[in-house]
Amino acid sequence: MTKGSAAPKAGDPGVRAGRAAGPGRGGRGLGRLLQDGTPGGPAFRLIARWVRRPLLPAVRLWRRNLQVRVVAGTLLMSLGVVLLLGLVVIGQVRNGLLDAKEKAAQSQAAGGFSAAQDRAATTQPAPGEQDGGRAGSSVNWRSTLVEQLASGGQSAFNVVALSLETGDTASRGARASGEVDPTTSIPDELRHNVAQGTNTFQTYARIHYTSGKPSEPGLVVGKRLNDADGQPYELYYLFPLTQEGDSLALVKATLATAGLFVVVLLGAIAWLVVRQVVTPVRMAAGVAERLSVNGLQERMKVTGEDDIARLGEAFNKMAQTLQLKIQQLEELSRMQRRFVSDVSHELRTPLTTVRMAADVIHDARADFDPVTARSAELLGDQLDRFESLLSDLLEISRFDAGAAALEAAPIDLREVVRRVIGGAEPLAERKGSRIVVVGDEQPVVAEADARRVERVLRNLVVNAVEHGEGKDVIVRLAAAGGAVAVAVRDYGVGLKPGEATRVFNRFWRADPARARTTGGTGLGLSIAVEDARLHGGWLQAWGEPGGGSQFRLTLPRTADEPLRGSPIPLEPDDSRRNREQAALGGAAGAGSGAGVASGGRLAGVPVQATGAAGAARTALPVPPRIPPAPRATVDPTALPGSGARVVALSAETADGDSGEAMASTRAEREDGTGGR
């Protein structure tokens, strides 16, 4: 027997894609969509924010919880495996049920076809019947045949007998058992194959009934035979697939239930297994966090002898070693600080005696010969430098010991800047430099320690004059939001890449071969950055080789208020990179006699005569006035404050702060705390 390739007709599943509107259609709707619904439109952003808001907790949990990720991954992978396995099993069961049904149907149909052929051969027409009587006898014979063949099925199959398409209308009657609708249950393609050949053909189709019973899938097997009168007709066996469908549905339900149970069980197993691994890791993370906040006594609890236990033992050994090393370093640091402090204090008494003797010798140098008089002057200068170094060492030791206290009071930084410039003008005249103040039109008030701020600015200004190569030094003040800032800009040798952070190290020098004309100790910027941190502020540096440098001090307006930004940019507007960007952008106003102007905010400094030589020189471009301060933003290079304690001053103490500051910094009168 040959299987036919016929299949039941089905509707066209293709779906035509809609055509896009042309340039002339939907103009208003498209414009509104581009305005409100695009990824950059406000409506799209509002919808994205509304959709993203409930997902944020889940995303945060997914990122921070390893156990959730592992369990979720296990569930997804196990679900995929169960689905794939279910599809394979269901396919195998379906194919097995259909193969068994086909074999049983072919065997049953073959027996029925043989019985029908034998009955036609043994039935003889009555003598003397006319053509009409013979046709009626043929129809009755087929009806009887269908009833007899269907009686042995016991609702397992139905039989349909159809006549071929001939001119004999009497022979066109269809006979079917079980109230089957023969016209819709037998596919046309199968009828065509049966009419054209003598083999047995089969196909799957839906069996319809005339009694209103719902249709059901079935297997149809047909063959062309001859009746008792020798007329050809079509005989079909229709086998419903109800039992096979019920069996397949039962298998699907069983697989779904078992698959769900397996997925849940695998998730629970993964949760328990990962919990055994993640819990010690979380404990180690907690112990590490407590160790990071000086909880050096923290240790992990170790149980068992597995890998996690070995990890805990290694962690505890590491913590113990770190604790021992840190204790040794702390003890060494305490000894060093005590040594520096003791030595500094012990040197005070002999230094005072030597100072008194040196002053007597210095005052009487006019009576000495030139060599002895010069030696007396050098002795006085070196004693001044020794006193400055001793004062810096004492200050550094106070910072290291955590004994530095901040005496904060509202001060106007303009007054501090004026005092600093007044003390640095003699050095600037000797260097041939000019100190220009910018942004001092409005008060710049902050709660700060005037003595410490003056010391910081004195270091910055003196360093700028010393390293400015005889060019102008710009001191800029600004205030914005909750911060005030003072920036000192010079146009000297500048800083090489990487030196902007190293410049605050103790005893570090950008050029070791460079002479110190002011007798600096190399601790000035180290003390300055500690003073800035004591205020909760920032002290930062910028520089470029041959283009000068800029140091910026940023302080909060109110003590203990965190800084969020600085009103003055760390990189000045007249830097080499900003000038190149302005030139590429076609910035106007770049004059030939003056410096490069950035956005119209920079102007040239008029020609000035030097102090000793009296020769004229051209100053670098300097901004005469600061524009309105921009909104403060977070500076990624900011140095955080140290969080040291703040001691408020009374009004009387605040009034007398200036005199005390000047008296306490006698050793720095020559600005010898330069750090570069």
C-alpha positions, 0 to 999 in steps of 0.5 A: 500500500502506498501512502498519499501525501495529501494534507487537509487544506488550511488557510494562508498563514501569511500576513502582508506587511503594511506599507509605510506612509509616504512623504506626503502622508501623516506629516503632522502625526510624524512631526508630533512623533518626532517631537514627543515620542523619539528617544530624545523627546520628553514623552519618551523619557517620561515613559522610560522613567515610569517603566524603569522605576519599578524595575530598579529594586529588581536590578539592584538585587540582581547586581548585588546578590550572587545567590539570586543570579545563580538560582535564576540562571539555574531555573532558566537553564533547567526550564530550557532543558525541561522544555526541550526534553518535553518536546522530544518526548511528546514528539516521540509519543505522538509519532508512536501513537500515529504509527500504531494507529496507521498499522491498525487502520491499514489492517482493518481497512484491508480486511474490509476492502477484501470483504467488500470485493468478495461480497460483490463477486458472490452477489448476482443480479436478478434476471430480467431487471431493467437498468433502473431496477439495476441501479436501485439494486446497486444503491441498496447493495452499497447501503447494506455493505456499509452497514455490515462493514461498520457493524464490526467497528464498535465506534472504532471507525466509520465507513463511507461509500461514494460513487464516481463522478459519472452521468448516472445520477442514480448511482451518485448517492453517498452512503455513510455510517455513524452520521458522518458527513461524507462530502466534508469529511473526505478531502478532494485530493484523496478522492482524486487519488482514489479515483485515478488509481487502484491502490489504497490511499490514506491521509489525515483529515477532520471528520465532520458529522451531520448530527451536530457533533463536534468534528474531530481529527481522524485518519481516512483510508480509501480504495476504488472497488466494483460493486455487484453490477460491476460499477466502480465506487469509492470505499473509505474507512474513517478512524477517529483519533480521539483516543490518541489525542486523549493519550497525548494530552495525558502525556503532556499534562504529566510532562508539564507537572513533572517538569514544573516539579523538577524545575522547582526542585532544581531551584531549591537545590541550587539555592541550598548549594549556593547558600552553602558557598555564598554564606561564608563569602558574605561572612568574609566580606563582612569581616573584611569591611570591619577590618577596613574600619580598624577592627583588627581583632575580627576573624572568620569562624572556621568549621570543617576541613573543606575549601571554605574552611581553608579559605577562612583559615587563610583569611584569618592568617592574613588578618593576623599578619596585617594586624601585626604589621600595622601594629609594628608600623604604628609603633614605628610611626609613634616613635618617629613622631615622638623623636621629631617632636622631642628633637624639635622641642629640645632644639628650641633652647639651644636655638634661642641661645644661638639666636641671641648670640647671632643677633649680637654678632649681626648688630656689631658686624659694622666693626668687623672686617668684610669677611667676618661681617659677611659670615655674620650675615650668612649666620643670621640667614641660616638661623632664620631658615633653621627656625623656619624648618623647626617650626614646620617640623613641629607643625607636621608632628602636630598633624601626624599626632592628630593634635591640630585644632581648627579655630574657625571664625568668619573671615573675609579672604580679601583681607587675608590676600592683601596681607599675604601680597603685602608680605610677598611684594619685596620678593616680587620686586626682586624677581621683577614680577607683579602680583595682580588680584582678580575678583576682589570686588565682592566680599568672599566670606567663609568660616575658617582659621585665618592663621592657617589660611594665610599660611596656605596662601603665603606658600602659594604666592611665594612659590608662584613668585619664585617659580614664575620666571619674573612674569605676572602672578594672578591671584583670583577669588570667587564664591559660589554656592556653599564654597569659596576659592582662591587660585594662584596662577603663574606663567613660569616653568610649570609642572610636568605630567604627574607632578601635580599630585607629587608636589604636595609630598614632603621635601619633594622638589620639581627640580633638585638642581634648582636653588632655593632663593628664599630658603624654603624647607620643602614642607610648605605645601605639605603643611598647606594641604594638611591645613586645607584638609583640616578645613574640610577643603581642597588644595589642588594643583595644575600645570603644564611644561613651560605654561606655568601652573595654578594652585587652587584652594577651595573652602566651604563657606560654613565649617563642617559643610561638605564641598560639592564643587569649586567656583574656579576651574582647576585648569585656567582659561588661558592654558595651552589646551583651552587656547587651542580649542578656542582657536579651532572653534574660531574664537574671535578677539585674539589680538596680536599685541595682547594675549589670547582671549578665551570667550572675551573674558581675558585681557592683556596686562599693560607693559610694566617696568622691572624693579632693578633693571628698569627695562620694559617687558610684556606681561602675559594675558591675565583676566582683569575681572572674574565673570559670574561664578558658575554653578558648583559641580563635583570635581573628580580630582578633589581631595577630601577633607580629614574631618578634624575637629573645629574649635569656634572662636569667640569675638574677642579671639577673632578680633585678636587673631591677626596679631597672633597669626603674625607673631606665630609666623615670624619664622616664615617672614621670608616665605621660606615654606615653598614646597616646590 
